[in-house]
């Protein structure tokens, strides 16, 4: 994934390298774009736990917002909005899910 991402518009944005290195300590950050972070959620962990642990590491990011959830026994990519509740980024990402504009693909591995 790119080392040049997360240029979200917050008060004093932390450096990209700071965000990525801090986030990697908690979860596997797959991709980071302005206003959104894609995180790998392992099976057996709740979405809320993943976001809580990630937000502890990304205090300087201005907050993380859950826009979609994965069930407890499910692993997969979890998009998380960067920025305060009600921010343009958060509202835009929530609208994508609410409007069913996001393509989801489920694969069962046995």
C-alpha positions in Angstrom: 0.0 0.0 0.0 1.1 3.5 -0.6 3.2 5.3 1.9 1.7 8.6 0.6 -1.9 8.6 1.8 -4.2 9.8 4.6 -4.0 13.4 3.6 -7.3 14.1 5.2 -8.4 17.6 5.9 -8.2 17.9 9.7 -7.0 20.8 11.8 -3.3 19.8 12.0 -3.0 16.5 10.1 -0.4 14.1 11.4 2.1 12.9 8.9 1.3 9.9 6.8 4.2 8.0 8.2 3.0 8.6 11.7 -0.5 7.4 11.0 0.6 4.3 9.2 3.3 3.3 11.7 0.9 3.8 14.7 -1.9 1.9 13.0 0.3 -1.0 12.0 0.9 -1.6 15.7 -2.7 -2.5 16.3 -4.3 -3.7 13.0 -3.2 -4.4 9.5 -4.0 -1.2 7.6 -4.5 -2.2 4.0 -5.1 1.1 2.4 -5.4 4.7 3.4 -7.0 7.5 1.4 -8.2 11.0 2.3 -11.0 10.5 4.8 -10.9 6.7 4.9 -8.8 3.8 6.2 -9.3 0.2 5.1 -8.4 -2.2 7.9 -8.3 -6.0 7.9 -10.6 -7.3 10.6 -9.8 -10.8 11.9 -12.5 -13.3 12.7 -13.5 -13.4 16.4 -13.0 -9.7 16.9 -15.8 -7.2 16.9 -15.9 -4.2 14.6 -16.1 -1.9 17.6 -13.0 -3.5 19.2 -11.0 -3.0 16.0 -12.0 0.6 15.7 -11.5 1.3 19.4 -7.9 -0.1 19.3 -7.2 1.7 16.1 -8.5 5.0 17.4 -6.2 4.7 20.5 -3.3 4.6 18.2 -4.6 7.3 15.9 -5.5 9.9 18.5 -4.1 12.7 16.3 -6.3 11.6 13.3 -9.3 13.5 14.7 -11.4 10.5 15.3 -12.5 7.4 13.6 -16.1 6.6 12.6 -17.7 3.2 11.9 -19.5 3.3 8.6 -20.1 -0.4 8.1 -19.8 -3.5 10.3 -18.5 -7.1 9.9 -20.1 -9.8 12.1 -18.0 -11.1 15.0 -17.1 -14.5 13.3 -16.3 -12.8 9.9 -12.9 -11.6 8.7 -12.5 -9.1 6.0 -11.8 -5.5 5.0 -13.4 -2.9 7.2 -13.6 0.7 5.9 -13.4 3.3 8.7 -13.9 7.1 8.1 -11.3 9.4 9.4 -12.5 12.6 11.0 -15.1 13.8 13.4 -18.7 12.6 13.4 -20.7 14.6 10.9 -17.6 15.4 8.8 -17.8 15.5 5.1 -15.7 12.3 4.9 -17.8 10.4 7.4 -21.1 11.5 5.8 -19.9 10.7 2.3 -18.8 7.2 3.2 -22.0 6.5 5.2 -24.1 7.7 2.2 -22.2 5.2 0.0 -23.3 2.3 2.2 -26.8 3.6 2.8 -27.3 4.1 -0.9 -26.0 0.6 -1.6 -23.4 2.0 -3.9 -20.6 -0.1 -2.3 -20.0 -3.5 -3.9 -19.6 -6.3 -1.3 -18.3 -9.7 -2.1 -18.4 -12.6 0.3 -16.3 -15.7 0.0 -16.7 -18.8 2.3 -13.5 -20.7 3.0 -13.8 -24.1 4.6 
